Amino acid sequence: MKTKQTGLGALYLILFLSSLSLHVQMPIFTPYAIALGATSFFISIMMSCSSFTSFWGHLIAGPLIDKIGKKSFIVVPLFITAILITAYAYVSSPVMLLVIKVSDALVLSFMGPAALSLLSAYARNSREQGKNMAIHGLMGTIANIIAPILGGKLDSLFGYKETFHLIGISLFVAGAIAIFFVKEADAIVVHKKGATRIKTVLSEKGFFSILLIGFAMMYGSGTLHFELPFLTVERGLSTYQTGLLFSYMGLGTLSVLILFGLQRISAFIRTITGLILLCLIYFQLAAHLGHLHLGASLFCLGAVMGLLFPALTTLLSEKVSASQFGTAFGLLSAAFSLGFIVSSLAAGVLRTHLSPYFLVFATLVVAITYSIYDHLKESPTSTVET
């Protein structure tokens, strides 16, 4: 038990360090690419290729994680990513930057599902799974709030190249911590034969509805990240005010993730409640009802996402066995990536004809309807754990 607690604490620290290190790039990557001669169109291609690579990487990663074990897919990507990000400092053209960016996205697509599946495997019951995911979300949210500020400060002090060096060093440290302190969960075994297949996990009852919910959630987030800059321009807001709007989302997420008592409520109830609230927020953004301040809308949206993420990942861990966690979280991560990819394309094509927020609302309605229908086909379960 003590070994598991040590491994869990080390995993939280690693996820915080890696999230902080990777998001520090946010304010400096695009200016660095432009300094190398990249056009805005080429940068958009770079981001699209990265998302597309992550999608396929997640699909490949899942079964391999179940077959080989989780720790390897946390340790190795950390060291490779450290090397790749350090290599950013030595590129001399946008094409070289694209190659490294895509390679980085592929490597990291293996780490995410491995970390989530190990967090679930460390838990003894669904309540602990929910708590583990909530703490993971809390650490990630704090890192995401701090990272852009830290990235801008490091750039002003040291410049692009030294900042990339520092990010690489921090990831090497995270990799070293993983080697010595992260332990495989007792439930994890190395499969020599009969490794879990994607079709097997997809055939689990209720699993497709989880993927649909994950897609709808990230479709909404992707749309928001695409639309918010346009909205701030239309309202005449500064880039500083735009940054504050994203901070409101982070604060909303934090306000819910610290409420660990929510994990006593069944994952399904939390998921459906979150989806309905999310649906109402996006409808309000589309229809401009109630004249709710944009910052307040984004705070509420962040709070709902803080409710949804731990609930959805806990619900997933209840649907599959521990030996299938890698494949299951790989598929969920792929659904997240697909939601981001489709949202940007749909918003870019349709925003002059139809509110992208209304498309998010419609997608969420479909996800809610199908999930409730799918749940009613199964035998009823308890809504509150005692």
Phi, psi and chi 1 to 4 in degrees:
 res  aa     phi    psi   chi1   chi2   chi3   chi4
   1 MET       -  -42.9 -178.9   65.5 -176.3      -
   2 LYS   -62.6  -38.1 -173.8  176.2  179.4 -179.2
   3 THR   -62.0  -41.7  -59.2      -      -      -
   4 LYS   -64.7  -42.4  -82.9 -168.6  176.1 -176.6
   5 GLN   -63.6  -39.5  -70.2  -59.4  -40.9      -
   6 THR   -63.5  -44.7  -58.4      -      -      -
   7 GLY   -63.6  -38.0      -      -      -      -
   8 LEU   -66.7  -44.2 -175.0   60.5      -      -
   9 GLY   -62.3  -42.0      -      -      -      -
  10 ALA   -63.7  -38.7      -      -      -      -
  11 LEU   -66.4  -40.8 -171.3   55.4      -      -
  12 TYR   -59.2  -44.9  -73.1  143.0      -      -
  13 LEU   -63.1  -42.8  178.1   58.6      -      -
  14 ILE   -63.3  -45.1  -70.8  162.7      -      -
  15 LEU   -64.4  -36.1  -70.0  171.4      -      -
  16 PHE   -66.3  -48.1  175.3   77.4      -      -
  17 LEU   -62.5  -43.2  -74.5  174.8      -      -
  18 SER   -68.5  -41.0   58.8      -      -      -
  19 SER   -64.8  -42.9 -178.8      -      -      -
  20 LEU   -62.6  -46.0 -176.4   66.9      -      -
  21 SER   -62.9  -43.2  -60.6      -      -      -
  22 LEU   -74.5  -34.8  -64.0  172.1      -      -
  23 HIS   -81.5  -14.0  -76.6   86.2      -      -
  24 VAL   -60.3  -25.9  160.5      -      -      -
  25 GLN   -68.6  -22.6  -60.1  176.8   55.5      -
  26 MET   -50.0  -51.1  -71.2  175.7   61.1      -
  27 PRO   -80.0   -8.5   28.5  -32.8      -      -
  28 ILE  -114.1  -18.3   65.9  172.4      -      -
  29 PHE   -66.0  -49.2 -177.4   82.6      -      -
  30 THR   -63.3  -47.4  -62.8      -      -      -
  31 PRO   -59.6  -35.7  -24.3   34.1      -      -
  32 TYR   -65.9  -42.3 -177.8   60.6      -      -
  33 ALA   -62.9  -41.0      -      -      -      -
  34 ILE   -64.5  -39.7  -67.7  172.1      -      -
  35 ALA   -62.5  -27.0      -      -      -      -
  36 LEU   -82.8   -7.7  -70.6  171.5      -      -
  37 GLY   107.2    8.9      -      -      -      -
  38 ALA   -75.7  139.5      -      -      -      -
  39 THR   -86.7  166.6   63.2      -      -      -
  40 SER   -62.3  -35.1   57.9      -      -      -
  41 PHE   -65.5  -41.6  177.2   69.3      -      -
  42 PHE   -66.4  -36.3 -169.7   83.7      -      -
  43 ILE   -65.3  -39.0  -67.8  171.6      -      -
  44 SER   -64.5  -37.9   67.8      -      -      -
  45 ILE   -62.6  -41.2  -68.8  175.8      -      -
  46 MET   -59.0  -46.1 -152.5  179.3  -58.6      -
  47 MET   -68.1  -40.5  -61.2  -56.6  178.7      -
  48 SER   -65.0  -43.2  -61.5      -      -      -
  49 CYS   -62.9  -37.5  -71.8      -      -      -
  50 SER   -64.3  -45.2  -62.9      -      -      -
  51 SER   -64.2  -41.5  -61.3      -      -      -
  52 PHE   -65.1  -40.7 -169.9   70.4      -      -
  53 THR   -64.6  -41.0  -58.0      -      -      -
  54 SER   -60.9  -40.0  -65.5      -      -      -
  55 PHE   -57.2  -50.7  169.7   74.7      -      -
  56 TRP   -71.6  -33.5  -71.4  106.3      -      -
  57 GLY   -61.8  -41.3      -      -      -      -
  58 HIS   -61.7  -41.5  -68.7  -43.1      -      -
  59 LEU   -64.3  -39.7  -67.6  179.3      -      -
  60 ILE   -72.4  -37.8  -63.6  168.2      -      -
  61 ALA   -65.5  -43.0      -      -      -      -
  62 GLY   -49.9  -60.5      -      -      -      -
  63 PRO   -60.7  -34.9  -24.9   35.3      -      -
  64 LEU   -66.9  -36.2  -69.7  176.4      -      -
  65 ILE   -63.2  -43.5  -68.9  167.4      -      -
  66 ASP   -66.4  -31.7  -71.6  -28.9      -      -
  67 LYS   -80.5  -39.9 -176.7  177.1 -178.5  179.3
  68 ILE  -100.3  -32.2  -61.8  172.3      -      -
  69 GLY   120.8  160.9      -      -      -      -
  70 LYS   -86.9  -39.3  -59.6  168.1  179.5   59.6
  71 LYS   -58.7  -41.3 -179.8  175.6  176.9  177.3
  72 SER   -58.8  -36.5  -61.1      -      -      -
  73 PHE   -84.7    2.8  -73.7   97.4      -      -
  74 ILE  -100.8  -46.6  -65.0  172.3      -      -
  75 VAL   -66.6  -53.9  173.2      -      -      -
  76 VAL   -62.3  -47.6  175.6      -      -      -
  77 PRO   -60.2  -33.2  -27.7   37.1      -      -
  78 LEU   -61.8  -45.7  -79.4  171.3      -      -
  79 PHE   -69.5  -41.4  -77.0  112.4      -      -
  80 ILE   -65.8  -41.8  -65.1  177.2      -      -
  81 THR   -63.3  -38.0  -58.2      -      -      -
  82 ALA   -58.9  -42.5      -      -      -      -
  83 ILE   -66.4  -44.4  -65.3  169.9      -      -
  84 LEU   -64.8  -42.7  -70.4  172.1      -      -
  85 ILE   -69.6  -36.2  -70.3 -175.8      -      -
  86 THR   -61.8  -34.8  -58.1      -      -      -
  87 ALA   -66.9  -22.0      -      -      -      -
  88 TYR   -53.5  -35.4  -79.0  155.2      -      -
  89 ALA   -67.8  -14.3      -      -      -      -
  90 TYR  -113.4    3.0  -60.1   97.4      -      -
  91 VAL   -73.9  154.5  -59.9      -      -      -
  92 SER  -125.1    1.6   57.0      -      -      -
  93 SER  -151.6  157.1   70.2      -      -      -
  94 PRO   -61.0  -32.7  -24.6   34.5      -      -
  95 VAL   -65.1  -42.5  174.1      -      -      -
  96 MET   -62.5  -38.5  -69.8  176.0   64.4      -
  97 LEU   -64.0  -39.9 -167.7   64.1      -      -
  98 LEU   -61.7  -45.6  170.1   62.6      -      -
  99 VAL   -60.6  -44.5  171.7      -      -      -
 100 ILE   -69.4  -39.3  -63.1  175.6      -      -
 101 LYS   -61.4  -44.9 -178.6   71.0  173.6  175.0
 102 VAL   -66.6  -41.5  170.8      -      -      -
 103 SER   -62.6  -40.6  -58.8      -      -      -
 104 ASP   -62.2  -43.6 -174.7   27.2      -      -
 105 ALA   -62.5  -40.2      -      -      -      -
 106 LEU   -64.2  -45.4  179.1   62.1      -      -
 107 VAL   -63.8  -45.2  171.8      -      -      -
 108 LEU   -67.7  -24.9  -75.8  175.3      -      -
 109 SER   -65.2  -17.7   66.8      -      -      -
 110 PHE   -84.9  -30.0  -76.5   74.8      -      -
 111 MET   -74.5  -42.1  179.9 -178.5  165.1      -
 112 GLY   -56.1  -56.5      -      -      -      -
 113 PRO   -60.9  -35.2  -23.0   32.9      -      -
 114 ALA   -64.4  -44.1      -      -      -      -
 115 ALA   -65.8  -43.7      -      -      -      -
 116 LEU   -65.2  -41.2  -70.1  173.5      -      -
 117 SER   -68.2  -34.5   58.4      -      -      -
 118 LEU   -70.5  -38.6 -169.5   54.8      -      -
 119 LEU   -58.8  -41.0  -78.3  173.9      -      -
 120 SER   -69.2  -39.5  -74.9      -      -      -
 121 ALA   -67.9  -28.1      -      -      -      -
 122 TYR   -69.1  -22.7  -84.1  144.3      -      -
 123 ALA   -81.4  149.6      -      -      -      -
 124 ARG   -93.6  -19.6  -66.8  169.9  -63.5  179.2
 125 ASN  -153.8  176.9   52.0   52.9      -      -
 126 SER   -66.5  -30.6   61.6      -      -      -
 127 ARG   -65.5  -43.3 -176.6 -179.8  174.4 -174.0
 128 GLU   -66.3  -35.3  -76.6 -166.8    3.1      -
 129 GLN   -62.0  -44.2  -73.5  167.8  -21.3      -
 130 GLY   -63.2  -40.8      -      -      -      -
 131 LYS   -65.0  -42.8 -176.7  178.4  178.7 -179.1
 132 ASN   -59.9  -44.3  -71.2   -6.1      -      -
 133 MET   -68.0  -36.0  -66.0  -58.7  175.2      -
 134 ALA   -66.0  -42.2      -      -      -      -
 135 ILE   -65.3  -40.9  -65.8  174.6      -      -
 136 HIS   -58.2  -46.1  164.8   49.2      -      -
 137 GLY   -64.2  -37.7      -      -      -      -
 138 LEU   -62.9  -47.2 -178.2   64.3      -      -
 139 MET   -62.7  -42.5  -58.8  -69.2  -82.7      -
 140 GLY   -64.8  -38.9      -      -      -      -
 141 THR   -66.0  -43.1  -59.0      -      -      -
 142 ILE   -60.6  -43.9  -66.4  171.9      -      -
 143 ALA   -61.7  -40.9      -      -      -      -
 144 ASN   -67.7  -29.7  -68.5  -10.0      -      -
 145 ILE   -74.6  -41.8  -67.8  172.5      -      -
 146 ILE   -74.6  -39.1  -63.0  171.9      -      -
 147 ALA   -57.0  -49.3      -      -      -      -
 148 PRO   -60.2  -37.8  -23.8   35.0      -      -
 149 ILE   -66.5  -44.5  -59.4  171.5      -      -
 150 LEU   -63.8  -40.4 -179.2   60.9      -      -
 151 GLY   -61.0  -44.8      -      -      -      -
 152 GLY   -64.0  -38.4      -      -      -      -
 153 LYS   -67.5  -44.4 -171.6   65.6  175.8  176.9
 154 LEU   -61.8  -40.2  -71.7  173.2      -      -
 155 ASP   -63.0  -42.3  177.0   46.1      -      -
 156 SER   -67.8  -28.9   64.8      -      -      -
 157 LEU   -84.6  -41.4  -69.6  174.1      -      -
 158 PHE  -119.3  -20.5  -54.9  111.1      -      -
 159 GLY    93.2  171.9      -      -      -      -
 160 TYR   -58.9  -52.9  -63.0  129.6      -      -
 161 LYS   -65.2  -44.2  -65.1 -171.6  176.6 -177.2
 162 GLU   -67.4  -32.4  -70.9  -56.1  -41.9      -
 163 THR   -63.1  -42.8  -60.6      -      -      -
 164 PHE   -63.9  -35.7  -73.9  126.3      -      -
 165 HIS   -61.1  -44.9  -75.9  147.5      -      -
 166 LEU   -65.0  -38.9  -69.1  171.5      -      -
 167 ILE   -63.0  -43.4  -65.1  171.8      -      -
 168 GLY   -60.9  -41.3      -      -      -      -
 169 ILE   -63.9  -43.3  -69.7  170.2      -      -
 170 SER   -63.2  -35.6   66.6      -      -      -
 171 LEU   -71.9  -33.5  -70.9  171.5      -      -
 172 PHE   -61.8  -41.3  -91.2  113.3      -      -
 173 VAL   -62.0  -44.4  171.3      -      -      -
 174 ALA   -60.9  -40.0      -      -      -      -
 175 GLY   -63.7  -39.8      -      -      -      -
 176 ALA   -65.1  -41.0      -      -      -      -
 177 ILE   -61.4  -41.1  -66.2  171.7      -      -
 178 ALA   -62.5  -41.4      -      -      -      -
 179 ILE   -59.9  -44.9  -71.1  176.5      -      -
 180 PHE   -90.9  -25.5  -66.5  107.9      -      -
 181 PHE  -119.0  -26.3  -63.3  104.3      -      -
 182 VAL   -77.5  129.7  171.1      -      -      -
 183 LYS  -117.3  147.4  -52.2  -64.0 -179.2 -176.7
 184 GLU   -67.6  143.9  -73.7  -78.2   10.9      -
 185 ALA   -71.8  154.0      -      -      -      -
 186 ASP   -60.5  -29.4  -65.5  -22.0      -      -
 187 ALA   -75.1  -11.9      -      -      -      -
 188 ILE   -89.3  127.5  -56.0  -55.0      -      -
 189 VAL  -126.2  156.8  -64.1      -      -      -
 190 VAL   -88.3  121.2  177.2      -      -      -
 191 HIS   -88.8  120.9  -61.3  -83.4      -      -
 192 LYS   -92.1  -27.4  -67.2 -177.1  178.6  179.2
 193 LYS  -135.7  154.6  -66.5 -177.3  179.5  179.6
 194 GLY    63.8   41.5      -      -      -      -
 195 ALA   -59.9  148.4      -      -      -      -
 196 THR   -58.4  133.3  -56.8      -      -      -
 197 ARG  -105.8  154.6  -62.0  -68.9 -177.7 -128.5
 198 ILE   -59.5  -40.9  -70.2  176.0      -      -
 199 LYS   -61.9  -36.0  -73.2 -175.9  179.5  179.4
 200 THR   -63.7  -44.9  -56.2      -      -      -
 201 VAL   -68.5  -41.1  176.3      -      -      -
 202 LEU   -62.6  -25.7  -73.7  173.6      -      -
 203 SER   -80.1   -9.2   66.4      -      -      -
 204 GLU   -63.8  140.5  -64.2  -73.2  -15.4      -
 205 LYS   -61.2  130.8  -69.4 -177.9  178.8  179.3
 206 GLY    80.7   -1.6      -      -      -      -
 207 PHE   -74.3  -37.2 -170.2   79.8      -      -
 208 PHE   -62.5  -35.7 -179.7   76.0      -      -
 209 SER   -65.0  -32.0   64.3      -      -      -
 210 ILE   -65.3  -42.9  -67.9  174.8      -      -
 211 LEU   -63.8  -39.2  -63.6 -176.1      -      -
 212 LEU   -65.0  -40.2 -177.5   58.9      -      -
 213 ILE   -64.4  -45.1  -68.3  168.9      -      -
 214 GLY   -59.7  -42.7      -      -      -      -
 215 PHE   -61.3  -46.2  172.5   85.6      -      -
 216 ALA   -64.2  -40.8      -      -      -      -
 217 MET   -59.8  -49.3  -74.5  170.3   56.3      -
 218 MET   -76.7  -24.0  -68.0  -56.4  110.5      -
 219 TYR   -62.1  -41.4 -178.2   84.3      -      -
 220 GLY   -66.6  -44.7      -      -      -      -
 221 SER   -63.8  -42.0  -66.9      -      -      -
 222 GLY   -63.4  -41.1      -      -      -      -
 223 THR   -62.9  -42.7  -61.5      -      -      -
 224 LEU   -62.7  -44.7 -170.3   70.3      -      -
 225 HIS   -66.4  -27.1  -79.5   76.7      -      -
 226 PHE   -79.6  -40.7 -176.8   88.7      -      -
 227 GLU   -83.4  -33.2  -81.9  -66.5  -57.6      -
 228 LEU   -57.6  -42.8 -163.4   55.3      -      -
 229 PRO   -59.3  -38.5  -26.8   36.7      -      -
 230 PHE   -65.2  -41.3  -74.2  102.6      -      -
 231 LEU   -64.9  -40.7 -174.2   61.3      -      -
 232 THR   -67.7  -33.5   54.1      -      -      -
 233 VAL   -67.1  -44.0  168.6      -      -      -
 234 GLU   -63.4  -31.0  -69.0  166.1    0.3      -
 235 ARG   -93.5   -0.8  -64.6 -167.9  179.8 -172.6
 236 GLY    72.8   31.1      -      -      -      -
 237 LEU   -86.9  152.5  -57.4  179.7      -      -
 238 SER   -82.2  168.2   66.8      -      -      -
 239 THR   -64.5  -32.1   53.9      -      -      -
 240 TYR   -63.4  -43.1  172.2   73.6      -      -
 241 GLN   -66.2  -34.5  -70.0  171.8  -52.1      -
 242 THR   -62.8  -42.6  -55.6      -      -      -
 243 GLY   -61.6  -38.5      -      -      -      -
 244 LEU   -63.6  -36.5  -77.1  178.4      -      -
 245 LEU   -61.9  -43.3  -69.9  174.5      -      -
 246 PHE   -65.7  -32.1  -79.7  109.4      -      -
 247 SER   -66.3  -34.7  -64.4      -      -      -
 248 TYR   -58.9  -39.5  -69.7  144.0      -      -
 249 MET   -62.2  -45.3  -73.6 -175.0   63.4      -
 250 GLY   -61.0  -40.9      -      -      -      -
 251 LEU   -66.1  -38.0  -68.5  172.6      -      -
 252 GLY   -62.8  -42.6      -      -      -      -
 253 THR   -62.8  -44.4  -57.8      -      -      -
 254 LEU   -59.6  -39.9  -80.7  175.2      -      -
 255 SER   -62.3  -26.3   69.3      -      -      -
 256 VAL   -95.7  -38.5  170.6      -      -      -
 257 LEU   -63.6  -24.8  -72.2  173.8      -      -
 258 ILE   -78.9   -7.9   59.5  176.0      -      -
 259 LEU   -89.4   76.2  -57.2  176.1      -      -
 260 PHE   -66.3  -18.9  -64.3  119.7      -      -
 261 GLY   -63.8  -20.6      -      -      -      -
 262 LEU   -61.9  -22.7  -71.7  173.6      -      -
 263 GLN   -68.3  -11.6  -48.2  -46.2  -43.7      -
 264 ARG   -72.7  -24.5  -65.9  179.6   60.0   86.2
 265 ILE   -79.8  145.2  -56.0  172.1      -      -
 266 SER   -58.2  144.6   87.3      -      -      -
 267 ALA   -60.0  -36.5      -      -      -      -
 268 PHE   -66.3  -44.6  178.4   76.7      -      -
 269 ILE   -61.6  -43.9  -65.5  -63.3      -      -
 270 ARG   -62.9  -39.1  -77.3 -178.7  -75.4  140.9
 271 THR   -66.0  -48.5  -59.8      -      -      -
 272 ILE   -66.1  -41.9  -67.4  -60.1      -      -
 273 THR   -59.8  -45.7  -58.8      -      -      -
 274 GLY   -61.6  -41.4      -      -      -      -
 275 LEU   -63.6  -41.7  -76.1  174.2      -      -
 276 ILE   -64.2  -44.0  -67.7  172.6      -      -
 277 LEU   -63.8  -41.2  -67.4  173.7      -      -
 278 LEU   -62.6  -40.4 -159.2   62.7      -      -
 279 CYS   -60.6  -44.4 -159.7      -      -      -
 280 LEU   -65.6  -39.1  -66.7  173.6      -      -
 281 ILE   -64.3  -45.3  -67.6  169.9      -      -
 282 TYR   -68.7  -32.3  -82.2  109.5      -      -
 283 PHE   -65.9  -39.3 -176.3   78.6      -      -
 284 GLN   -63.6  -40.0 -172.5  -87.6  -28.7      -
 285 LEU   -66.2  -35.7  -72.5  171.8      -      -
 286 ALA   -74.0  -40.5      -      -      -      -
 287 ALA   -98.9   -7.7      -      -      -      -
 288 HIS    57.4   43.2  -54.0  -69.5      -      -
 289 LEU   -84.3  144.9  -64.5  177.9      -      -
 290 GLY    74.2   -6.3      -      -      -      -
 291 HIS    51.7   37.7  -56.2  -70.3      -      -
 292 LEU   -66.8  134.5 -170.8   63.8      -      -
 293 HIS   -56.6  140.0 -173.6  -87.5      -      -
 294 LEU   -58.5  -40.8 -178.1   57.6      -      -
 295 GLY   -60.9  -40.3      -      -      -      -
 296 ALA   -65.8  -39.3      -      -      -      -
 297 SER   -61.6  -43.5  -64.8      -      -      -
 298 LEU   -70.9  -34.6  -66.4  175.3      -      -
 299 PHE   -61.4  -46.7  179.2   89.0      -      -
 300 CYS   -62.9  -40.5  -67.2      -      -      -
 301 LEU   -63.3  -43.0 -164.0  149.3      -      -
 302 GLY   -62.7  -40.4      -      -      -      -
 303 ALA   -62.2  -42.4      -      -      -      -
 304 VAL   -65.9  -39.8  172.9      -      -      -
 305 MET   -64.2  -33.5  -68.1  -61.2  -75.1      -
 306 GLY   -65.6  -29.1      -      -      -      -
 307 LEU   -77.4  -40.1  173.6   68.0      -      -
 308 LEU   -73.6  -44.4  -95.9  173.7      -      -
 309 PHE   -60.8  -51.4 -180.0   76.0      -      -
 310 PRO   -62.5  -35.2  -20.1   32.0      -      -
 311 ALA   -65.9  -44.5      -      -      -      -
 312 LEU   -66.9  -43.4 -176.0   64.3      -      -
 313 THR   -68.2  -33.4   49.2      -      -      -
 314 THR   -67.5  -42.5  -58.7      -      -      -
 315 LEU   -59.6  -40.2 -171.0   62.5      -      -
 316 LEU   -62.4  -44.5  179.3  148.2      -      -
 317 SER   -67.1  -21.0   63.7      -      -      -
 318 GLU   -79.5  -20.8  -67.2  173.8   -6.0      -
 319 LYS   -86.6  -23.7  -61.6  -67.8 -176.5 -178.1
 320 VAL  -125.6  162.5  -60.7      -      -      -
 321 SER   -79.3  164.5   65.5      -      -      -
 322 ALA   -61.1  -30.6      -      -      -      -
 323 SER   -72.6   -9.0   62.8      -      -      -
 324 GLN  -108.8    2.8  -63.6  173.8  -39.6      -
 325 PHE   -57.5  -42.2  -79.8  164.6      -      -
 326 GLY   -58.8  -51.0      -      -      -      -
 327 THR   -63.3  -41.8  -59.1      -      -      -
 328 ALA   -63.5  -47.7      -      -      -      -
 329 PHE   -72.2  -27.5  -79.4  106.6      -      -
 330 GLY   -63.6  -43.1      -      -      -      -
 331 LEU   -66.4  -40.5  -72.7  168.1      -      -
 332 LEU   -64.3  -42.3  179.7   61.2      -      -
 333 SER   -62.5  -37.4  -61.8      -      -      -
 334 ALA   -64.9  -38.8      -      -      -      -
 335 ALA   -64.2  -39.8      -      -      -      -
 336 PHE   -59.0  -49.0  -74.3  162.3      -      -
 337 SER   -61.8  -41.8  -63.9      -      -      -
 338 LEU   -63.7  -38.0 -173.3   61.7      -      -
 339 GLY   -60.9  -42.6      -      -      -      -
 340 PHE   -64.1  -43.1  -95.5  102.0      -      -
 341 ILE   -63.1  -49.8  -65.7  168.9      -      -
 342 VAL   -66.3  -37.1  174.5      -      -      -
 343 SER   -62.2  -44.0   65.3      -      -      -
 344 SER   -64.7  -42.7  -62.1      -      -      -
 345 LEU   -64.0  -46.6  -66.4  173.0      -      -
 346 ALA   -66.0  -42.4      -      -      -      -
 347 ALA   -65.3  -40.4      -      -      -      -
 348 GLY   -65.7  -36.5      -      -      -      -
 349 VAL   -82.2  -38.4  171.6      -      -      -
 350 LEU  -105.5   -6.0  -60.7  174.6      -      -
 351 ARG   -63.6  -24.7   75.1 -179.9  -52.6  -89.8
 352 THR   -81.5  -12.9   56.2      -      -      -
 353 HIS  -110.6  -30.1  -52.8  -72.0      -      -
 354 LEU  -151.7  142.1 -178.8   68.4      -      -
 355 SER   -62.1  122.6  170.0      -      -      -
 356 PRO   -58.0  -29.3  -25.2   35.7      -      -
 357 TYR   -67.0  -30.8  -64.4  125.3      -      -
 358 PHE   -69.0  -35.6 -177.1   78.2      -      -
 359 LEU   -63.4  -37.9  -67.2  176.3      -      -
 360 VAL   -63.5  -45.5  177.4      -      -      -
 361 PHE   -55.7  -47.0  167.2   75.5      -      -
 362 ALA   -63.8  -40.2      -      -      -      -
 363 THR   -63.8  -41.5  -56.0      -      -      -
 364 LEU   -66.7  -37.0  -72.8  165.9      -      -
 365 VAL   -61.0  -43.9  168.1      -      -      -
 366 VAL   -60.9  -44.4  172.1      -      -      -
 367 ALA   -63.4  -42.6      -      -      -      -
 368 ILE   -64.3  -48.1  -67.1  168.5      -      -
 369 THR   -60.8  -48.2  -55.5      -      -      -
 370 TYR   -65.7  -39.1 -177.2   82.7      -      -
 371 SER   -66.7  -41.8  -61.9      -      -      -
 372 ILE   -65.9  -43.7  -67.2  175.0      -      -
 373 TYR   -59.9  -44.6  166.4   75.1      -      -
 374 ASP   -64.8  -39.0 -156.9   33.8      -      -
 375 HIS   -67.8  -38.4 -177.2   72.0      -      -
 376 LEU   -67.5  -21.9  -69.3  175.9      -      -
 377 LYS   -72.2  -22.5  -67.7 -166.7  -59.2 -178.5
 378 GLU   -89.7  167.4  -57.6  179.1   30.5      -
 379 SER   -69.1  143.7   57.2      -      -      -
 380 PRO   -64.3  144.8   23.3  -32.5      -      -
 381 THR  -125.7  167.2   56.3      -      -      -
 382 SER   -67.6  141.6  160.2      -      -      -
 383 THR   -91.9  -21.0   59.0      -      -      -
 384 VAL  -130.9  129.9  179.3      -      -      -
 385 GLU   -82.8  140.5  -65.3  179.5   12.9      -
 386 THR  -105.9      -   57.5      -      -      -
